[in-house]
Amino acid sequence: MTSARTALLANFRWHGGHADVWRVFADGDALASVVTGLADPWRGSAVSRVVGIESRGFLLGAAVAVSLGVGFVAVRKDGGLFPDATVTTEAEEDYRGLRHRLRMQAVLTPADRVLLVDDWAERGSQARAARYLVESTGATFLGISLLVDQLPAPVRSSLGRVTALVSADELGDPGA
């Protein structure tokens, strides 16, 4: 088991059926290990930008971008401000039945090769919406790097290359 997997599993908790990955961010060594674990599979893939979806995707995505030596582009949900031109789309329903309108500054170019970084993907609705945003700029969407993968196989295959530190079934029973 890699140190990133070990750090994630050691710091992950279920609370009342809700996943708590915030503990990973509170432990500096765990956070550093997890960021390395998210970035390492993508070294040598010519990633030029990382995108991350609000909010945990901001933290992880920016850290992975620094680790890879590339820029970071934020994908915001409705309500947050963005100066200048943006691209927008609406995601399909997420695991809670919510539809989010996602926006990103129009800063990517057709030369960009983009990696999406996020904490958890259940249904992939926001990941697919982020892919749409990236591709609408002419940039190339390479895939997604996750802490936790819970994607159904058909969705996973629609997202390009998917790497994850753990699968959701490795996290135990949320009701326990």
C-alpha angles and dihedrals in degrees: 000000000000121000090247091056091045092050093048095047092045093052101037119102138175115225117188091332093311123117116239112200092151089090088070089062092050093060110069095202092047092048093050091048093048093048090051090048091052094047103040099072089056099050108115092026093103093241108180100178138018122212125199132187121231124295121003089016087063092057098042096036095051091048092049090048090055090047091051093043094239138113128273127226120194123223108205133199120225116295101041120106126241124182120222129005121349139185116225140193139161119242123223117252115301126218090283093051093254125136115212127201106222126201135186132182110256094243102119119100133203088259092062123105107201134204121194115215123193141151102240138001117197106161099001095232095131092040091054090047090051089050089053091051092050094047093045087067092053093252122133117251108215101181145270137293115203142181090215127021117202096151121141110241096250091052093046090054090053092058101062116233113003122195125179138175093224141358119241092247089063091064096071131230114334089209095053 
